[in-house]
């Protein structure tokens, strides 16, 4: 069985408060993009993973392996599976690649073994794996709150080309959360409303939609700030850090300009381009 695991960007990211459990409450908009890992699963005597990337561990610290183990515990099945991963989403870049892989494994195993597990049951497993894993069970666009696992999916007419650029820099998510400065968002308009309105008026997005990690990340890694400015100079109507970085993305009205810039950045960055109104293909075969 072959399938794709698509990445996401965060359009806006507000860090609201630190929770008693050590996590943070956030507000963000998750939006799926045309950048994906390729996976396949085949029967095996045990749960194992092989990957094309040396940055991906093959033991139980890997989210795909943990997803398969939790699925087996939940269902009581005594089976094994080999997960083969062709890694194309940059690791630790703010696209949620590991989380998307894990969610895709849950969906695939449910079909592969014909278990018939319901969406809420899959979401319960996904929430044990990571805060943004539940989003990838359905994908599309969603407002995320709490740790990011409380989701409100909605249709977003995305009229822009989305160019992503990932430099050869790793930004630790744990470091970013430990050092980010909390801002007061109590009077701010919900991100969902701002994003939906911004599709017709992107200038308003630039004025009102922020990623709270940018100040910290740009101060520490000025080359990431320069990358964002490069996107804006090339015609992006809106550009921002995705998650805690290190990737940035830009929304372009001109697809040729976006493609040309992406080709120019390819020598120093991993880039991807998502067409307007992109829809993931039905990928389980």
Residue pairs with C-beta under 8 A, 6 or more apart in sequence:
1 40
1 41
1 42
1 108
1 111
1 112
1 284
1 285
2 38
2 39
2 40
2 283
2 284
2 285
3 38
3 39
3 40
3 104
3 107
3 108
3 283
3 284
3 285
4 36
4 37
4 38
4 39
4 104
4 280
4 281
4 283
5 36
5 37
5 38
5 39
5 89
5 97
5 100
5 101
5 103
5 104
5 136
6 32
6 33
6 34
6 35
6 36
6 100
6 136
6 139
6 280
7 32
7 33
7 35
7 36
7 89
7 95
7 96
7 97
7 100
7 272
8 30
8 31
8 32
8 33
8 95
8 96
8 100
8 132
8 135
8 136
8 139
8 242
9 30
9 31
9 33
9 94
9 95
9 162
9 164
9 242
9 247
9 249
10 28
10 29
10 30
10 31
10 94
10 211
10 240
10 242
10 243
11 28
11 29
11 31
11 191
11 195
11 209
11 240
12 27
12 28
12 29
12 191
12 194
12 195
12 209
12 210
12 211
12 240
13 26
13 27
13 28
13 210
13 211
13 212
13 213
13 243
14 26
14 27
14 28
14 183
14 185
14 188
14 191
14 210
14 212
15 24
15 25
15 26
15 177
15 180
15 182
15 183
15 212
15 213
16 24
16 25
16 26
16 27
16 182
16 185
17 24
17 25
17 182
18 24
18 182
19 25
19 147
23 131
23 147
24 147
24 177
25 145
25 146
25 147
26 144
26 145
26 146
26 147
26 148
27 143
27 144
27 145
27 185
27 190
27 191
28 143
28 144
28 148
28 191
29 141
29 142
29 143
29 144
29 191
29 192
29 195
30 96
30 132
30 135
30 141
30 142
30 143
30 144
30 148
30 151
31 140
31 141
31 156
31 158
32 139
32 140
32 141
32 278
32 280
33 95
33 162
33 164
33 249
33 272
33 274
33 278
34 162
34 272
34 273
34 274
34 275
34 278
34 280
35 88
35 89
35 95
35 164
35 272
35 274
36 88
36 89
36 100
36 280
37 85
37 86
37 87
37 88
37 89
37 97
37 100
37 101
38 85
38 86
38 88
39 64
39 83
39 84
39 85
39 86
39 101
39 104
39 105
39 108
40 83
40 84
41 81
41 82
41 83
41 84
41 105
41 108
41 109
41 112
42 81
42 82
42 84
43 79
43 80
43 81
43 82
44 80
44 81
44 82
45 80
46 80
47 65
47 68
47 69
47 72
47 80
47 81
47 83
48 58
48 65
48 80
48 81
48 82
48 83
49 56
49 58
49 62
49 64
49 65
49 82
49 83
49 84
49 85
50 58
50 82
50 83
50 84
50 85
51 58
51 84
51 85
51 86
51 87
52 85
52 86
52 87
53 85
53 87
53 91
55 87
55 91
56 62
56 85
56 87
56 91
58 65
59 65
60 66
60 69
62 98
63 98
63 99
63 101
63 102
63 129
63 130
63 133
64 83
64 85
64 98
64 101
64 102
64 105
65 83
66 102
66 129
67 102
67 103
67 105
67 106
67 109
67 125
67 126
67 129
67 133
68 81
68 83
68 105
68 109
70 125
70 128
70 129
71 77
71 105
71 106
71 109
71 110
71 125
72 78
72 79
74 117
74 121
74 125
75 113
75 115
75 117
77 113
77 115
79 113
81 109
81 112
83 105
85 101
87 97
89 95
89 97
89 100
90 97
90 166
90 247
90 270
91 97
91 98
91 170
92 170
92 171
92 172
92 173
92 246
93 166
93 242
93 243
93 245
93 246
93 247
93 270
94 171
94 241
94 242
94 243
94 244
94 245
94 246
94 247
95 164
95 166
95 242
95 243
95 247
96 132
96 135
96 136
96 243
98 130
99 129
99 130
99 132
99 133
99 135
99 136
100 136
102 126
102 129
102 130
102 133
102 136
103 126
103 133
103 134
103 135
103 136
103 137
104 136
106 122
106 125
106 126
106 137
107 122
107 137
107 284
108 284
109 115
110 116
110 117
110 122
111 284
119 137
119 138
122 137
123 134
123 137
126 133
126 134
126 136
126 137
126 149
127 133
127 134
127 149
131 147
131 148
131 149
132 144
132 148
132 149
133 149
134 149
134 151
135 142
135 144
135 148
135 149
135 151
138 151
138 153
139 280
140 153
140 155
140 156
141 153
141 154
141 155
141 156
141 158
142 151
142 152
142 153
142 154
143 151
143 152
143 154
143 190
143 191
143 192
144 150
144 151
145 152
152 192
154 192
154 196
156 195
156 196
156 199
157 199
157 277
158 199
158 276
158 277
158 278
159 199
159 253
159 276
159 277
160 199
160 202
160 237
160 238
160 251
160 252
160 253
160 276
161 251
161 252
161 253
161 254
161 255
161 258
161 259
161 273
161 274
161 275
161 276
162 249
162 250
162 251
162 252
162 258
162 273
162 274
162 278
163 231
163 236
163 249
163 250
163 252
163 258
163 261
163 262
163 271
163 272
163 273
163 274
164 242
164 247
164 248
164 249
164 271
164 272
164 273
164 274
165 227
165 231
165 247
165 248
165 249
165 250
165 262
165 265
165 269
165 270
165 271
166 246
166 247
166 269
166 270
166 271
167 223
167 224
167 227
167 246
167 268
167 269
168 268
168 269
169 221
169 223
169 224
169 245
169 246
170 246
171 217
171 221
171 224
171 244
171 245
171 246
172 244
173 243
173 244
176 213
176 216
176 217
176 244
176 245
177 244
179 216
180 212
180 213
180 216
181 212
181 215
181 216
182 212
183 212
188 208
189 208
191 209
194 204
194 205
194 208
194 209
195 205
195 209
197 204
198 204
198 205
198 208
198 209
198 238
202 237
202 238
202 251
203 237
205 237
205 238
206 237
206 238
209 238
209 240
211 240
211 241
211 242
213 241
213 243
213 244
213 245
214 240
214 241
217 224
217 241
217 244
217 245
217 246
218 224
218 225
218 228
218 241
221 245
221 246
224 241
224 245
224 246
224 248
227 248
227 265
227 269
228 239
228 240
228 241
228 248
228 250
230 261
230 265
231 239
231 248
231 249
231 250
231 261
232 239
232 250
234 250
234 252
234 257
234 258
234 260
234 261
235 252
235 253
235 254
235 257
235 258
235 261
236 250
236 251
236 252
236 258
237 251
237 252
237 253
238 250
238 251
239 248
239 249
239 250
239 251
240 248
240 249
241 247
241 248
242 248
242 249
250 258
252 258
255 273
255 275
255 276
258 273
259 273
262 271
262 272
262 273
263 271
265 271
